[in-house]
Amino acid sequence: MKGACRRILAGLLMCPGLRLQYRGNGALVKIGISGKLYILLGIFSGVMAIPAWAVEHPVGFPGPLPPSLQQEGKTASSAVVSPLPPDTWPEEGGGPSRNPVFMMIAGKKEEGPGWTRTFRVDRLPGETAAPPENFFAGVVESDGILWMAGLQGDILAISAKDGNLIWRRHLRAPLPSPPVVGPFSVYLAASEPGVTLPHLVLYSRTRTLVRGEGPGLVEALAKKSGAVRWSVQVPGGCYGSPVLLPHTIMVQTGAGHLLFLDRRDGHTVYDMLLDGRSLGLASPVRDNLRVVVAQENPPLYQEVSLSGPRRLWRFGWSKTRDWEHFFIGTPLLAGKTLVGILRRPDLPDDQVVAINPDQGRVLWSLAFPPGDLPRAGDQALPVVSGDVVYVPSGVSRSLMAVGLKTGKALWTLRLSERPSTGGAVTGNLLLLPLPSGRLLAIDIRTGAVVGERRVAGHLGPHPPVVVGNRVFVAGEDGTVARILLDEWGERIRDLVLPSKPASGQVISKTAVPAP
């Protein structure tokens, strides 16, 4: 009887005449004009048409894979051993900490020297020289392959060992966020904003509208060949990365939709309409059954439970006009704490805010010193390692280490440029990319800069990727580089050894100015 009820519920969830309205933590079900017919069809389809694997998880939320995918996964895993999680990308693909650092397989030897490659877009007829690729979204590493998405619409797969091109695919729209790599497919979100001059004028004041335009595109490519498996259009612009679930991928759109698309063919399994109109460059952030969606302006966080699905709470900044405050970038989930950056453009200043994700209430907040407003599109992506969160501020040109539980500033590193990410932490070493193309090596115990390298002409807002002693970066000038930490000096090597950061008093440091 219990199984039959689940099948009936699964059928009801597939009915187009059934709509859910959420009030607080409860749900009100509304039946449309043809609701009775849809209920009958839902019962029939629930009993007759739902495959066995969908009984427990009718709309593709976390649970066992379908039998076909389970078999494919077993076949693949017996042939390939990956040092990375096989079915997720932790930076923008939904991982709660956004610290892209992985250990090598025990006993696997590092091979090959460091290298630097520069990639250009395909030259058009009549062009004497093609412009460089723009890897604003940084780099993703999986199974010895680097994946870079370009703002010109290109996605490239190259060898992590020597930087040689494996395949390149040109897609229909710019790719502003990192791809997400699954066992057999690469998933991307793109957007065709259709920006006009009035859009830009309004966006310079309010940071709205431009990112809510569309249409958005979500596409799946074959991992080995780059062939397009499917491409679907979604309402509003798609500017964040998808999040992989066992049967679906989850994307948020500028029109306020949280969509669940079937991984096999891209059809919409579930469409959840959220509050708001400008979801910005943020990606959904998932921790188990919890998903947080960030709206940029007006500033709003919404938490959704994948058990249902249903909205649990919404957190907004009250008593402000649209352009007085906004959240910048994708927040992070670190256990019982949600961390995000609130920006006030009137002073201007940045403020790091910690929220209890179970209740949607503020735990603590900490303000950076006031400064000047960065260019439109600036990001602030905090990173957590252990009990410390590393928070960048483009307004104050600084990086702050903050105790996650206490909200106490441990140290502040003042910079001559505007950081967009908290970097990547391995052991006691933090690697911080800067817009000028410099990569700083920082001792996380004191905030002191212990090394520096110029690795590209310009680096975007995403952290480098660390795999063992190898560091991978991709720049906005088409540069992709592999750096070996072993070749960076003994002091750097000593910091890479795993150790907990010290929790000392407030320290202020000043980095070497950019040339």
C-alpha positions as CSV (number, residue, x, y, z in Angstrom):
1,M,0.0,0.0,0.0
2,K,2.8,2.4,0.9
3,G,4.5,1.8,-2.5
4,A,1.2,2.3,-4.3
5,C,0.7,5.7,-2.6
6,R,4.2,6.7,-3.6
7,R,3.4,5.8,-7.2
8,I,0.2,7.8,-7.1
9,L,2.0,10.8,-5.7
10,A,4.6,10.5,-8.4
11,G,1.9,10.5,-11.0
12,L,0.4,13.6,-9.5
13,L,3.7,15.5,-9.6
14,M,3.8,14.9,-13.3
15,C,0.4,16.5,-13.9
16,P,0.4,20.0,-15.6
17,G,-2.8,20.9,-13.9
18,L,-1.4,20.6,-10.4
19,R,0.2,23.7,-8.9
20,L,1.7,24.2,-5.4
21,Q,1.6,27.4,-3.5
22,Y,3.8,27.7,-0.4
23,R,3.0,29.7,2.7
24,G,5.6,29.5,5.4
25,N,6.5,25.9,6.0
26,G,3.2,24.5,4.8
27,A,1.9,23.9,1.3
28,L,-1.5,24.6,-0.3
29,V,-2.4,22.5,-3.3
30,K,-4.5,24.1,-6.0
31,I,-6.3,22.1,-8.6
32,G,-6.9,23.7,-12.0
33,I,-10.1,23.6,-14.1
34,S,-9.3,20.2,-15.4
35,G,-7.9,19.1,-12.1
36,K,-10.1,16.0,-11.7
37,L,-9.1,14.7,-15.1
38,Y,-5.4,15.3,-14.3
39,I,-5.8,13.5,-11.0
40,L,-7.2,10.5,-12.8
41,L,-4.5,10.6,-15.3
42,G,-1.9,11.1,-12.6
43,I,-3.2,8.1,-10.7
44,F,-3.1,6.0,-13.9
45,S,0.4,7.2,-14.9
46,G,1.6,6.7,-11.3
47,V,0.4,3.1,-11.2
48,M,1.2,2.2,-14.8
49,A,4.0,4.3,-16.2
50,I,6.6,5.2,-13.5
51,P,9.7,3.0,-13.7
52,A,10.8,1.2,-10.5
53,W,13.7,3.6,-9.8
54,A,11.4,6.6,-9.8
55,V,9.1,5.3,-7.1
56,E,11.4,6.5,-4.3
57,H,12.5,9.7,-6.0
58,P,9.8,10.8,-8.5
59,V,11.3,14.0,-9.7
60,G,15.0,13.1,-9.8
61,F,16.2,14.3,-6.5
62,P,19.0,12.6,-4.5
63,G,18.7,8.9,-4.5
64,P,19.9,5.8,-6.4
65,L,20.6,6.1,-10.1
66,P,18.3,4.4,-12.7
67,P,19.4,0.9,-13.5
68,S,20.9,1.9,-16.9
69,L,23.0,4.6,-15.3
70,Q,24.0,2.3,-12.4
71,Q,25.3,-0.2,-14.9
72,E,27.2,2.4,-16.9
73,G,28.7,3.8,-13.8
74,K,30.0,0.3,-12.8
75,T,31.5,-0.3,-16.2
76,A,33.3,3.1,-16.2
77,S,34.6,2.9,-12.6
78,S,36.2,-0.5,-13.2
79,A,38.3,1.0,-16.0
80,V,39.1,4.5,-14.7
81,V,40.2,5.5,-11.2
82,S,39.7,9.3,-10.7
83,P,41.4,11.4,-7.9
84,L,38.4,13.7,-8.1
85,P,34.7,13.2,-7.1
86,P,33.3,11.5,-10.2
87,D,30.0,13.3,-10.4
88,T,30.4,16.8,-9.1
89,W,32.4,20.0,-9.4
90,P,32.8,21.7,-6.0
91,E,33.6,25.3,-7.0
92,E,30.5,26.6,-8.8
93,G,28.7,23.3,-9.3
94,G,26.9,23.2,-5.9
95,G,29.7,22.2,-3.5
96,P,29.2,23.9,-0.1
97,S,32.7,25.1,0.6
98,R,33.9,26.1,-2.9
99,N,37.5,25.1,-2.1
100,P,38.8,23.3,-5.3
101,V,41.6,21.3,-3.7
102,F,42.1,17.6,-4.2
103,M,44.6,15.0,-3.2
104,M,46.2,12.7,-5.6
105,I,45.6,8.9,-5.5
106,A,48.0,7.3,-3.0
107,G,51.1,6.1,-4.8
108,K,50.4,8.0,-8.0
109,K,53.5,9.8,-9.2
110,E,53.4,13.4,-10.4
111,E,54.6,13.6,-14.1
112,G,55.6,16.3,-16.4
113,P,56.8,19.9,-15.9
114,G,54.8,23.1,-15.6
115,W,53.6,24.8,-18.8
116,T,51.7,27.8,-20.2
117,R,49.4,27.8,-23.2
118,T,47.5,30.5,-25.0
119,F,44.3,29.8,-26.9
120,R,42.6,32.0,-29.5
121,V,39.1,31.8,-31.0
122,D,38.7,30.3,-34.5
123,R,39.6,33.0,-37.0
124,L,36.8,34.3,-39.2
125,P,37.1,34.8,-43.0
126,G,38.9,38.0,-43.6
127,E,40.5,38.3,-40.2
128,T,44.3,38.6,-40.1
129,A,44.5,37.6,-36.4
130,A,41.9,35.9,-34.1
131,P,41.3,37.4,-30.7
132,P,42.3,35.4,-27.6
133,E,39.8,33.3,-25.7
134,N,38.3,34.8,-22.6
135,F,38.3,32.2,-19.8
136,F,36.4,34.4,-17.3
137,A,35.0,31.2,-15.8
138,G,38.4,29.8,-14.9
139,V,39.3,26.1,-15.2
140,V,37.8,22.8,-14.1
141,E,40.0,19.6,-13.8
142,S,38.6,16.0,-14.0
143,D,40.2,12.7,-14.9
144,G,43.4,14.4,-16.2
145,I,41.5,16.8,-18.5
146,L,41.1,20.6,-18.1
147,W,37.8,22.2,-19.2
148,M,37.5,25.9,-19.9
149,A,34.3,27.8,-20.9
150,G,34.8,31.0,-22.8
151,L,32.7,34.2,-23.0
152,Q,32.9,33.9,-26.8
153,G,30.8,30.7,-26.6
154,D,33.7,28.2,-26.9
155,I,34.4,25.3,-24.6
156,L,37.8,23.6,-24.7
157,A,39.1,20.3,-23.3
158,I,42.8,20.0,-23.0
159,S,45.3,17.6,-21.5
160,A,46.3,18.5,-17.9
161,K,49.7,16.9,-18.5
162,D,50.9,18.9,-21.5
163,G,48.2,21.4,-22.3
164,N,47.5,19.9,-25.8
165,L,44.0,20.5,-27.2
166,I,41.7,17.5,-27.2
167,W,38.6,19.1,-28.6
168,R,36.9,22.4,-29.0
169,R,33.2,23.1,-29.5
170,H,31.6,26.5,-30.3
171,L,28.2,27.0,-28.8
172,R,25.4,29.5,-29.4
173,A,25.9,31.9,-26.5
174,P,28.5,33.2,-24.0
175,L,29.5,30.8,-21.2
176,P,30.0,33.0,-18.0
177,S,30.3,30.1,-15.4
178,P,32.4,27.0,-15.1
179,P,31.1,23.8,-16.7
180,V,30.0,20.8,-14.5
181,V,31.6,17.5,-15.4
182,G,29.7,14.2,-14.9
183,P,30.7,10.7,-15.7
184,F,29.8,10.9,-19.4
185,S,28.7,14.4,-20.1
186,V,29.7,18.0,-19.6
187,Y,26.9,20.4,-18.6
188,L,26.9,24.2,-19.2
189,A,24.6,27.1,-18.8
190,A,24.7,30.0,-21.2
191,S,22.7,33.1,-22.0
192,E,21.8,35.5,-24.8
193,P,21.1,38.7,-22.9
194,G,20.1,40.9,-25.8
195,V,21.6,43.9,-24.0
196,T,20.7,47.4,-25.2
197,L,22.0,50.9,-24.2
198,P,19.0,51.5,-21.8
199,H,19.7,48.2,-20.2
200,L,23.3,49.2,-19.5
201,V,22.4,52.6,-18.1
202,L,19.9,51.1,-15.7
203,Y,22.2,48.3,-14.8
204,S,25.0,50.8,-13.8
205,R,22.6,52.1,-11.2
206,T,20.5,49.1,-10.1
207,R,22.3,46.0,-11.2
208,T,19.0,44.6,-12.4
209,L,17.3,43.7,-15.7
210,V,20.4,42.8,-17.8
211,R,20.8,39.5,-16.1
212,G,17.1,38.8,-16.1
213,E,16.9,38.9,-19.9
214,G,17.3,35.8,-22.0
215,P,16.7,33.3,-23.3
216,G,19.0,31.1,-21.3
217,L,20.4,27.9,-22.7
218,V,21.4,24.7,-20.9
219,E,23.5,22.2,-22.9
220,A,25.0,18.8,-22.4
221,L,28.1,17.7,-24.4
222,A,29.7,14.3,-24.7
223,K,32.7,14.2,-22.4
224,K,34.9,12.3,-24.8
225,S,34.1,14.1,-28.1
226,G,32.4,17.3,-27.3
227,A,29.3,16.4,-29.4
228,V,26.1,18.2,-28.4
229,R,23.8,15.6,-26.7
230,W,21.0,18.1,-26.1
231,S,20.4,21.8,-25.8
232,V,17.3,23.4,-24.3
233,Q,16.1,27.0,-23.9
234,V,14.9,28.1,-20.5
235,P,13.1,31.3,-19.3
236,G,15.5,34.2,-18.5
237,G,19.2,34.3,-18.6
238,C,21.3,31.5,-17.1
239,Y,24.5,32.8,-15.6
240,G,25.5,30.3,-12.9
241,S,26.7,26.7,-13.2
242,P,24.2,23.8,-13.1
243,V,24.2,21.5,-10.1
244,L,24.2,17.7,-10.7
245,L,21.6,15.5,-9.0
246,P,21.3,11.8,-9.7
247,H,18.6,12.0,-12.3
248,T,18.4,15.7,-13.1
249,I,20.5,18.9,-13.3
250,M,19.4,22.0,-11.4
251,V,19.7,25.5,-12.8
252,Q,18.4,28.9,-11.7
253,T,17.4,31.5,-14.2
254,G,17.2,35.3,-14.3
255,A,13.4,35.1,-14.6
256,G,13.3,33.6,-11.1
257,H,12.9,29.9,-12.0
258,L,14.6,27.0,-10.3
259,L,14.5,24.3,-12.9
260,F,15.2,20.5,-12.8
261,L,16.1,19.1,-16.2
262,D,16.4,15.4,-17.0
263,R,20.1,14.6,-17.5
264,R,19.3,12.3,-20.5
265,D,17.4,14.6,-22.8
266,G,17.1,18.0,-21.0
267,H,13.3,18.0,-20.7
268,T,11.9,19.9,-17.7
269,V,11.1,17.5,-14.8
270,Y,10.1,20.2,-12.3
271,D,9.8,24.0,-12.5
272,M,9.8,25.9,-9.2
273,L,9.0,29.6,-9.5
274,L,10.9,31.6,-6.8
275,D,10.5,35.2,-5.7
276,G,12.5,37.8,-7.4
277,R,13.7,38.9,-10.8
278,S,17.5,39.2,-10.8
279,L,19.3,36.1,-9.8
280,G,22.6,37.6,-11.0
281,L,25.8,35.5,-11.6
282,A,25.1,33.2,-8.6
283,S,24.7,29.5,-8.9
284,P,22.4,27.3,-6.7
285,V,24.4,26.0,-3.7
286,R,23.5,22.5,-2.5
287,D,24.4,20.7,0.7
288,N,22.6,17.3,0.8
289,L,18.9,18.1,0.5
290,R,19.3,21.8,1.2
291,V,19.6,24.3,-1.7
292,V,20.2,28.0,-1.3
293,V,19.4,30.4,-4.2
294,A,20.8,33.9,-4.1
295,Q,19.1,36.9,-5.7
296,E,21.3,39.9,-6.3
297,N,18.9,42.8,-6.2
298,P,16.8,43.3,-4.2
299,P,19.0,41.3,-1.9
300,L,17.3,38.0,-1.1
301,Y,18.3,34.5,-0.1
302,Q,15.8,31.6,-0.4
303,E,16.3,28.1,0.9
304,V,14.6,25.2,-0.9
305,S,14.4,21.6,0.4
306,L,14.8,18.9,-2.2
307,S,12.4,16.8,-0.2
308,G,9.2,17.9,-1.8
309,P,10.5,20.2,-3.1
310,R,9.4,23.2,-1.1
311,R,10.7,26.5,0.0
312,L,11.8,26.7,3.7
313,W,12.5,30.4,4.2
314,R,13.4,33.6,2.5
315,F,15.9,36.2,3.9
316,G,15.8,39.7,2.6
317,W,17.2,43.1,3.5
318,S,14.3,45.3,4.5
319,K,13.8,49.1,4.2
320,T,16.0,49.5,1.2
321,R,15.3,50.7,-2.3
322,D,16.3,48.4,-5.1
323,W,19.8,49.8,-5.7
324,E,20.8,50.5,-2.1
325,H,22.0,47.0,-1.2
326,F,22.7,43.8,-3.1
327,F,24.2,40.4,-2.6
328,I,27.4,39.8,-4.7
329,G,28.2,36.4,-6.1
330,T,27.4,32.8,-5.0
331,P,27.1,32.3,-1.2
332,L,28.7,29.3,0.5
333,L,27.3,26.7,2.9
334,A,29.6,25.5,5.6
335,G,27.8,23.1,8.0
336,K,25.4,25.2,10.0
337,T,26.4,28.5,8.5
338,L,25.5,30.3,5.2
339,V,28.0,33.0,4.3
340,G,27.4,35.8,1.8
341,I,28.6,39.2,0.8
342,L,26.3,42.2,1.1
343,R,27.3,45.4,-0.8
344,R,26.1,48.9,-0.2
345,P,27.0,51.1,-3.2
346,D,26.1,54.4,-1.5
347,L,29.1,54.4,0.9
348,P,30.3,52.1,-0.7
349,D,31.3,49.1,1.5
350,D,31.2,45.3,1.7
351,Q,29.8,43.3,4.6
352,V,30.2,39.6,5.2
353,V,27.0,38.1,6.6
354,A,26.6,34.7,8.3
355,I,23.1,33.2,8.4
356,N,21.7,30.2,10.2
357,P,20.5,28.1,7.2
358,D,17.9,26.2,9.4
359,Q,16.1,29.4,10.4
360,G,17.2,32.1,8.0
361,R,18.4,34.5,10.8
362,V,21.7,36.4,11.1
363,L,24.4,34.9,13.2
364,W,27.0,37.6,12.8
365,S,28.1,40.2,10.4
366,L,31.4,42.0,9.8
367,A,32.0,45.1,7.7
368,F,35.0,45.9,5.6
369,P,36.4,49.4,5.5
370,P,34.7,51.7,3.0
371,G,36.3,52.2,-0.4
372,D,35.3,52.9,-4.0
373,L,32.8,51.0,-6.1
374,P,34.2,48.4,-8.6
375,R,33.0,48.0,-12.1
376,A,29.7,46.4,-12.8
377,G,29.8,42.6,-12.7
378,D,32.3,42.5,-9.9
379,Q,32.1,39.2,-7.9
380,A,32.9,38.2,-4.3
381,L,33.2,34.5,-3.8
382,P,34.2,33.5,-0.2
383,V,35.9,30.2,0.4
384,V,36.0,28.1,3.6
385,S,38.7,25.8,5.0
386,G,38.3,24.3,8.4
387,D,36.7,26.8,10.7
388,V,37.9,29.8,8.8
389,V,36.2,31.6,5.9
390,Y,38.3,33.7,3.5
391,V,36.3,36.7,2.2
392,P,37.4,39.0,-0.6
393,S,36.3,42.7,-0.9
394,G,36.5,44.5,-4.2
395,V,35.4,47.8,-2.5
396,S,38.1,47.8,0.2
397,R,40.7,45.9,-1.9
398,S,41.4,43.4,0.8
399,L,41.1,39.8,1.9
400,M,39.9,38.9,5.4
401,A,40.2,35.7,7.3
402,V,37.2,35.3,9.7
403,G,36.4,32.7,12.3
404,L,33.3,30.8,11.0
405,K,31.7,30.2,14.4
406,T,32.7,33.5,16.1
407,G,32.7,36.1,13.3
408,K,36.0,37.4,14.6
409,A,38.5,38.8,12.0
410,L,41.8,36.8,12.4
411,W,43.7,38.9,9.9
412,T,43.2,41.3,7.0
413,L,45.5,41.5,3.9
414,R,45.3,44.8,2.2
415,L,45.9,44.7,-1.6
416,S,46.5,47.1,-4.4
417,E,43.9,45.4,-6.5
418,R,40.3,44.1,-6.1
419,P,40.1,40.4,-5.3
420,S,37.0,38.5,-6.4
421,T,37.6,35.1,-4.6
422,G,38.9,33.8,-1.4
423,G,41.3,31.6,-3.4
424,A,42.2,28.0,-2.8
425,V,43.5,26.6,0.5
426,T,45.9,23.6,0.7
427,G,47.5,22.9,4.0
428,N,48.6,26.3,5.4
429,L,48.9,27.8,2.0
430,L,46.3,30.0,0.3
431,L,46.6,30.7,-3.4
432,L,44.9,34.0,-4.3
433,P,44.4,35.1,-8.0
434,L,44.3,38.8,-8.7
435,P,42.9,40.6,-11.8
436,S,46.4,41.7,-12.9
437,G,47.3,38.0,-13.5
438,R,49.3,37.6,-10.4
439,L,48.9,34.5,-8.1
440,L,49.8,35.2,-4.5
441,A,50.9,32.6,-2.0
442,I,49.7,33.4,1.5
443,D,50.4,31.9,4.9
444,I,46.9,31.4,6.3
445,R,48.2,31.4,9.9
446,T,49.3,35.1,9.7
447,G,48.1,36.5,6.4
448,A,51.6,37.1,5.2
449,V,52.4,37.0,1.5
450,V,55.2,34.4,1.0
451,G,55.4,34.2,-2.8
452,E,54.1,35.6,-6.0
453,R,53.9,34.6,-9.7
454,R,52.5,36.3,-12.8
455,V,50.6,33.5,-14.5
456,A,48.3,35.3,-17.0
457,G,47.5,38.8,-18.4
458,H,44.2,38.9,-16.5
459,L,42.5,36.5,-14.1
460,G,38.7,36.2,-13.6
461,P,36.8,35.8,-10.3
462,H,37.2,32.1,-9.8
463,P,39.9,30.3,-7.7
464,P,42.7,28.2,-9.1
465,V,42.4,24.4,-9.0
466,V,44.9,22.4,-6.9
467,V,45.4,18.7,-7.5
468,G,48.2,17.3,-5.5
469,N,51.2,19.6,-6.0
470,R,49.8,21.0,-9.3
471,V,48.0,24.3,-9.6
472,F,45.9,25.1,-12.7
473,V,44.7,28.6,-13.7
474,A,43.0,30.0,-16.8
475,G,42.9,33.8,-17.6
476,E,40.8,36.2,-19.5
477,D,43.6,36.6,-22.1
478,G,43.3,33.0,-23.2
479,T,46.1,31.8,-21.0
480,V,46.0,28.4,-19.3
481,A,48.9,27.4,-17.0
482,R,50.0,24.5,-14.9
483,I,52.3,25.4,-12.0
484,L,54.1,22.9,-9.8
485,L,54.3,23.8,-6.1
486,D,57.5,21.8,-5.7
487,E,59.2,24.3,-8.0
488,W,58.0,27.4,-6.0
489,G,60.6,27.1,-3.2
490,E,61.0,25.3,0.1
491,R,58.9,27.7,2.1
492,I,55.9,27.1,-0.1
493,R,56.4,23.3,0.1
494,D,56.5,23.5,3.9
495,L,53.1,25.3,4.0
496,V,51.4,22.7,1.8
497,L,51.7,20.1,4.6
498,P,48.2,19.7,6.2
499,S,47.8,21.7,9.4
500,K,45.1,23.6,11.1
501,P,45.2,27.4,10.9
502,A,46.1,29.4,14.0
503,S,43.4,31.5,15.6
504,G,45.3,34.5,16.8
505,Q,44.6,38.2,17.3
506,V,43.8,40.6,14.5
507,I,46.7,41.2,12.2
508,S,46.9,43.6,9.2
509,K,49.2,42.9,6.4
510,T,50.0,44.8,3.2
511,A,50.8,42.9,0.0
512,V,53.4,43.9,-2.6
513,P,51.8,46.4,-5.0
514,A,51.1,45.5,-8.5
515,P,53.7,46.7,-11.0
